[in-house]
Amino acid sequence: MSVPDLYTSCDAYDLFTYEEQALKTCSDLSVYAPEVPSLPQELYNCLHKKAVKFNEDYTGDHRVKTWVDAFTDSPKFADLHDKCYLNSSMSASVAMASSLMYHVQMRDMEDSIKKLQEEGVDIDDAASEHAAKIRQTVSGIVDSASEGAEALVVACGLLAGSDNDYHSLDADDAAVNELAQFLLQNPEITAYFEDMGRMVSDAETDKKSRLSEGMSELYEVGRGNSLSRVLPSELCKLTDPTLSSLFFKDFVEGGLLQYELRGNEDDPQTRGPVIMCLDISSSMECHNRIHVAYAALLALHQLCVSEKRSLRVILFNSRVVKDVVTYDGVRANAKDLLKTIGTPVGGGTDFEPPLRKAISYIDSDSREDVIIVTDDHGNISDELAHFIEDEKAKSEFCLYSFFIGGSKGSLGTVSDYTYSFGDDFSSESIRDSKMLSFV
């Protein structure tokens, strides 16, 4: 494969990876830079390669050199490069989007130059002003591209878990790009999500730093073959040749008298799936509560992916509106995640349909967590309360309630754990609420 005459240095492999990724997005690459077809490849090389090098003997289109120099000299380029290098799909996506913006800006500026020429203005006198405009335009485009890449990184992180390096992720899926656009267009949700993500990270670090109490309380005498807990009277048998045979027989059969211990010995690996019930009733529009709820969904989704715990999301108002699995324990579903956070709010509030639906998925052999996020503008009937308590007795599951707006109504009486905060959705109030800190 021959390498075209480019201003940025590249080899056949760079050209191959660019075409492989770019053609997945668009079969006709010329639409991204009709007047300068090589521009997307040039920008891709700037982003994808760890160290950008230039061909000093470049004799091609002077516009390429002008735009690429302005692109790499932009204050935000280093940040953009950090997000994209060695990730071919992300580099291609950002390069093509940037080229399209360049094309629009280039066309407008060339129209302006043509108009100046028609008016008899000396173009040489306007050269410095024209160059300054190019630098300003490119700086703005790089800023936009950096924001887009940041959103793409967050979207990929949602699908791969909080511990994954985004350089190893694949951003080809159209749904991933749609998710990135959603985050870009909804900065409030993204900001709340980032606050919750930091809180979850702090909680996980704190959990790892705490020593487990372990099995420490002596509470009765039983039978077994743990030599560290065998009663002294049993060990005395070893001093007699006849009784020693009885000792070894009881040891093999687990019949030695020994102390029994109890304490906290929780294995996080045994934690089961998560079922989230999310209130999308009309009252959730007040004070943008729905933004916090969707941010909580994104944070919980990322947490479940990291811990390999499947996540089912049930959206409800006076009925179950949607019931989707956004992560099955193996692969995250970007399309279904988009379906949930893009659902319009409306309707009344009834806790019975979502809770009965959630409990119907409970497996008595697993340790599910059922989470409900709401402003608590609903009621729990006595019949539903008895049903929930009966099901808890049959299966080991916990019900967590997150109240947005400060309310702790009847739902709190059937919940194992409750978390609440008011409508002051600051970073401090989200952290103080301990939301999602049950990890």
C-alpha positions in Angstrom: 0.0 0.0 0.0 1.5 3.3 -1.0 1.6 6.2 1.4 0.3 9.5 -0.1 2.2 12.8 0.0 1.2 14.1 3.5 2.4 16.9 5.6 2.3 14.7 8.7 4.7 11.7 8.8 3.0 8.3 8.6 3.6 4.7 7.4 1.4 2.1 5.7 0.1 0.9 9.0 -1.2 4.4 9.9 -2.9 4.7 6.6 -4.5 1.2 6.9 -5.8 1.9 10.5 -7.2 5.2 9.4 -9.1 3.9 6.4 -10.3 0.9 8.4 -11.8 3.0 11.1 -13.0 6.0 9.0 -14.7 3.9 6.3 -16.7 2.2 9.1 -18.3 5.6 9.8 -18.7 6.9 6.2 -18.2 5.2 2.8 -17.6 8.6 1.1 -14.8 10.3 3.1 -14.7 13.3 0.7 -17.8 14.8 2.3 -15.6 15.6 5.3 -13.2 17.8 3.4 -14.3 18.2 -0.2 -11.6 20.8 -1.1 -8.8 19.1 0.9 -9.4 15.3 0.8 -6.2 14.6 2.8 -7.2 16.7 5.8 -8.9 14.0 7.8 -5.9 11.7 7.4 -3.6 14.5 8.4 -5.6 15.2 11.6 -5.8 11.5 12.3 -2.0 11.3 12.2 -1.8 14.2 14.6 -4.1 12.6 17.1 -3.3 8.9 16.8 0.5 8.9 16.8 2.3 9.4 20.1 4.7 11.9 18.6 3.7 14.1 15.7 6.3 14.6 13.0 6.1 16.7 9.9 7.6 16.4 6.4 9.7 19.5 5.9 9.8 18.9 2.2 6.0 18.9 1.9 4.9 20.5 -1.4 1.2 19.8 -1.4 -1.8 22.0 -0.6 -0.7 25.0 1.4 -4.0 25.0 3.2 -3.2 21.7 4.8 0.0 23.0 6.3 -1.8 26.1 7.6 -4.6 24.2 9.2 -2.5 21.4 10.7 0.0 23.9 12.2 -2.8 25.9 13.7 -4.4 22.6 15.0 -1.3 21.3 16.7 -0.4 24.8 18.1 -3.8 25.2 19.7 -3.7 25.4 23.6 -6.1 22.5 23.9 -4.4 20.2 21.4 -2.2 18.4 24.1 -5.4 17.6 26.1 -7.1 16.3 23.0 -4.1 14.2 22.0 -3.9 12.6 25.4 -7.5 11.3 24.9 -7.0 10.0 21.4 -3.5 8.7 20.8 -3.2 5.0 20.1 -7.0 4.7 19.9 -7.7 4.5 16.1 -11.5 4.6 16.3 -11.6 7.6 18.6 -8.8 9.4 16.6 -10.8 8.8 13.3 -14.1 10.0 14.8 -12.5 13.2 16.2 -10.5 13.9 13.0 -13.5 13.5 10.7 -15.7 15.7 12.8 -13.0 18.3 13.0 -12.4 18.2 9.2 -16.1 18.8 8.6 -16.0 21.9 10.9 -12.8 23.0 9.0 -14.6 22.6 5.7 -17.5 24.9 6.8 -15.1 27.5 8.3 -12.8 27.3 5.3 -15.7 27.9 2.9 -16.9 30.9 4.8 -13.4 32.5 5.0 -12.7 31.8 1.3 -16.1 33.5 0.5 -14.9 36.5 2.6 -11.6 36.6 0.7 -13.4 36.4 -2.7 -15.7 39.3 -1.6 -12.6 41.4 -0.6 -11.0 40.8 -4.0 -14.2 41.8 -5.7 -14.2 45.0 -3.7 -10.6 45.7 -4.7 -9.1 45.3 -1.3 -5.4 44.3 -1.3 -5.3 40.8 0.0 -1.6 41.1 1.1 -2.6 43.9 3.5 -5.3 41.7 5.0 -3.0 38.6 5.3 -2.1 39.1 9.0 -5.8 39.6 9.9 -6.7 36.5 7.8 -4.0 34.4 9.6 -5.2 35.6 13.0 -8.8 34.6 12.1 -7.6 31.2 11.0 -5.8 30.7 14.4 -8.9 31.8 16.3 -11.2 29.6 14.2 -8.9 26.5 14.6 -8.6 27.1 18.4 -12.4 27.1 18.7 -12.6 23.9 16.6 -10.0 22.2 18.8 -11.9 23.2 21.9 -15.1 21.7 20.5 -13.2 18.5 19.4 -11.7 18.2 22.9 -15.1 18.4 24.5 -16.4 15.8 22.0 -13.5 13.5 22.8 -14.0 14.0 26.5 -17.7 12.9 26.1 -16.6 10.0 24.0 -14.1 8.9 26.7 -16.9 9.1 29.4 -19.3 7.1 27.2 -16.7 4.4 26.6 -15.9 4.3 30.3 -19.6 3.8 31.0 -19.6 0.7 28.8 -16.2 -0.7 29.9 -16.2 0.0 33.7 -14.4 2.6 35.8 -11.1 0.7 35.9 -10.6 0.4 32.2 -8.1 2.4 30.1 -10.1 4.2 27.4 -7.1 3.7 25.0 -8.1 0.1 24.7 -11.8 0.8 23.9 -13.6 0.7 20.6 -15.7 3.8 19.8 -17.0 2.6 16.5 -20.5 1.7 17.6 -22.9 4.4 16.5 -24.7 4.1 19.9 -21.5 5.0 21.7 -21.3 8.2 19.7 -25.0 8.9 20.4 -24.3 8.4 24.1 -21.4 10.8 23.9 -23.6 13.4 22.1 -26.2 13.0 24.8 -23.6 13.7 27.5 -22.4 16.7 25.5 -25.9 18.1 25.2 -26.8 17.5 28.8 -23.9 19.0 30.9 -26.0 18.9 34.1 -26.3 15.2 34.0 -22.7 14.8 33.1 -21.6 17.0 36.0 -23.8 15.1 38.6 -22.5 11.8 37.2 -18.9 12.9 37.6 -19.6 13.9 41.2 -21.2 10.5 41.9 -18.4 8.7 40.2 -15.9 10.4 42.5 -18.0 9.5 45.5 -18.2 5.8 44.4 -14.4 5.7 43.9 -13.8 7.2 47.3 -16.2 4.6 48.9 -14.4 1.7 47.1 -11.0 3.0 48.3 -12.3 3.3 51.8 -13.8 -0.2 51.7 -10.5 -1.7 50.5 -8.6 0.2 53.3 -10.8 -1.2 56.1 -9.8 -4.5 57.7 -12.6 -7.0 58.0 -13.5 -8.0 61.6 -13.5 -11.6 60.4 -14.8 -14.5 62.6 -13.8 -13.4 66.1 -16.6 -14.0 68.5 -16.7 -17.4 70.4 -20.3 -18.3 71.0 -20.6 -22.1 71.5 -18.8 -25.5 71.4 -19.4 -27.7 68.3 -17.8 -30.5 66.4 -15.3 -30.3 63.5 -11.6 -30.8 62.6 -10.1 -27.3 62.9 -6.9 -27.9 64.9 -6.7 -24.2 65.8 -10.0 -24.4 67.6 -9.9 -27.9 69.1 -10.6 -28.1 72.9 -7.7 -28.9 75.2 -9.5 -32.0 76.4 -9.4 -33.4 72.8 -5.6 -32.7 72.5 -5.0 -34.6 75.7 -6.0 -37.8 73.9 -2.8 -37.6 71.9 -0.8 -38.4 75.1 -2.3 -41.9 75.3 -1.6 -44.5 72.6 -5.1 -45.9 72.8 -6.9 -42.6 72.8 -4.8 -41.1 70.1 -6.3 -43.5 67.6 -9.8 -42.2 68.7 -8.5 -38.6 68.2 -7.4 -39.3 64.6 -10.7 -41.1 63.8 -12.7 -38.1 65.1 -10.4 -35.7 63.2 -11.0 -37.5 59.9 -14.8 -37.7 60.5 -14.9 -34.0 61.8 -16.1 -35.1 65.2 -13.6 -33.3 67.5 -15.0 -30.9 70.1 -14.0 -27.4 69.0 -14.9 -23.7 69.7 -17.4 -22.2 67.2 -16.8 -18.6 66.1 -18.9 -16.0 64.3 -18.4 -12.5 63.0 -18.4 -10.5 59.7 -17.2 -12.4 56.8 -18.7 -10.9 53.7 -17.4 -12.0 50.3 -18.1 -9.2 47.8 -17.8 -11.7 44.9 -21.0 -13.3 46.0 -23.1 -10.1 45.5 -25.7 -10.7 42.8 -27.5 -8.7 40.1 -28.8 -5.1 40.6 -32.4 -4.0 39.7 -32.9 -0.3 39.6 -36.4 1.3 39.6 -36.2 4.9 38.4 -39.1 7.3 38.8 -39.9 9.4 35.6 -43.2 10.9 36.8 -44.0 14.6 36.2 -42.8 15.6 39.7 -39.3 14.5 38.8 -39.0 17.5 36.5 -39.1 19.9 39.5 -35.7 21.4 40.2 -34.2 19.1 37.5 -34.5 16.0 39.8 -34.6 13.8 36.8 -31.0 14.9 35.9 -29.8 13.7 39.2 -31.7 10.4 38.7 -30.2 9.8 35.3 -26.8 10.6 36.6 -27.3 8.1 39.4 -28.3 5.5 36.7 -25.1 6.2 34.8 -22.9 6.0 37.9 -24.6 2.7 39.0 -24.3 1.3 35.5 -20.5 2.0 35.5 -20.2 0.5 39.0 -22.1 -2.7 37.9 -19.8 -3.1 34.8 -16.7 -2.8 37.0 -18.0 -5.4 39.5 -19.5 -7.7 36.8 -22.9 -7.4 38.3 -25.8 -7.4 35.8 -28.1 -4.3 35.8 -31.8 -4.2 35.0 -33.4 -0.8 34.8 -37.2 -0.4 35.3 -38.5 3.1 34.4 -41.9 3.9 36.0 -44.5 6.5 36.7 -48.0 5.2 37.4 -47.0 2.0 35.5 -43.9 0.3 34.2 -42.8 2.4 31.2 -39.6 0.5 30.2 -37.9 -2.6 31.4 -34.4 -3.1 29.9 -31.1 -4.9 30.8 -28.3 -2.3 30.2 -25.6 -4.8 31.3 -25.9 -8.6 31.4 -22.7 -9.2 33.3 -20.6 -9.7 30.2 -21.4 -6.9 27.7 -22.9 -3.4 28.2 -25.7 -2.4 25.8 -25.2 1.2 24.7 -28.5 1.3 22.8 -30.6 0.2 25.8 -28.7 2.6 28.1 -29.6 5.4 25.6 -33.2 4.3 25.7 -33.4 4.7 29.4 -31.7 8.1 29.9 -33.5 9.5 26.8 -37.0 8.7 28.1 -39.3 11.8 28.5 -40.9 12.3 32.0 -44.6 12.4 32.7 -47.5 10.8 34.5 -48.3 10.1 38.2 -46.4 7.9 40.7 -47.2 4.4 41.8 -44.6 2.3 43.5 -46.5 -1.0 43.2 -46.0 -1.9 39.5 -42.1 -1.4 39.5 -41.6 -3.1 42.9 -43.7 -6.1 42.0 -41.9 -6.3 38.6 -38.5 -6.0 40.3 -39.3 -8.7 42.9 -40.5 -11.0 40.2 -36.9 -11.2 38.9 -35.4 -12.1 42.3 -33.6 -15.4 42.4 -33.5 -16.9 45.9 -30.0 -18.3 45.3 -28.6 -14.9 44.4 -28.0 -11.8 46.5 -29.8 -9.1 44.5 -30.0 -5.4 45.4 -33.2 -3.6 44.4 -32.7 0.2 44.2 -35.5 2.7 43.8 -34.7 6.4 42.9 -37.7 8.7 43.4 -38.9 12.0 44.9 -41.3 9.8 46.9 -44.6 11.4 45.7 -46.4 8.1 46.1 -47.7 5.8 48.7 -47.1 2.2 49.9 -50.3 0.3 50.6 -50.4 -2.2 53.5 -50.9 -5.0 51.0 -47.7 -4.0 49.1 -45.8 -3.6 52.4 -46.8 -7.1 53.5 -45.9 -8.5 50.1 -42.4 -6.9 50.2 -41.7 -8.2 53.7 -42.9 -11.7 52.8 -40.6 -11.7 49.7 -37.7 -10.5 51.8 -38.2 -13.5 54.2 -38.1 -15.9 51.2 -35.2 -14.4 49.4 -32.1 -12.5 50.5 -32.4 -9.2 48.8 -31.9 -5.6 50.1 -34.2 -2.7 49.1 -32.3 0.7 48.9 -34.3 3.9 48.5 -32.8 7.1 47.2 -35.1 10.1 47.9 -34.4 13.2 45.7 -35.9 16.3 47.2 -35.6 15.3 50.9 -38.7 13.2 51.4 -38.8 10.0 53.4 -42.4 8.8 53.2 -44.0 5.4 53.3 -41.4 3.9 51.0 -38.8 4.4 53.8 -40.8 2.0 56.1 -40.2 -1.0 53.8 -36.6 -0.1 52.8 -33.5 -1.7 54.3 -31.4 1.5 53.7 -32.5 5.0 52.8 -30.5 7.9 51.4 -31.9 11.4 51.0 -30.9 14.9 50.0 -32.7 18.1 49.1 -32.9 20.0 45.9 -29.5 21.6 46.4 -27.7 19.5 43.9 -24.2 20.6 44.6 -21.1 18.4 44.7 -21.2 18.6 48.5 -24.8 17.7 48.9 -24.4 14.7 46.6 -21.4 13.4 48.6 -23.1 14.1 52.0 -26.1 12.1 50.9 -23.9 9.0 50.7 -25.8 8.1 47.5 -24.4 4.9 46.0 -22.0 4.5 48.9 -23.3 1.0 49.6 -20.7 -0.4 47.2 
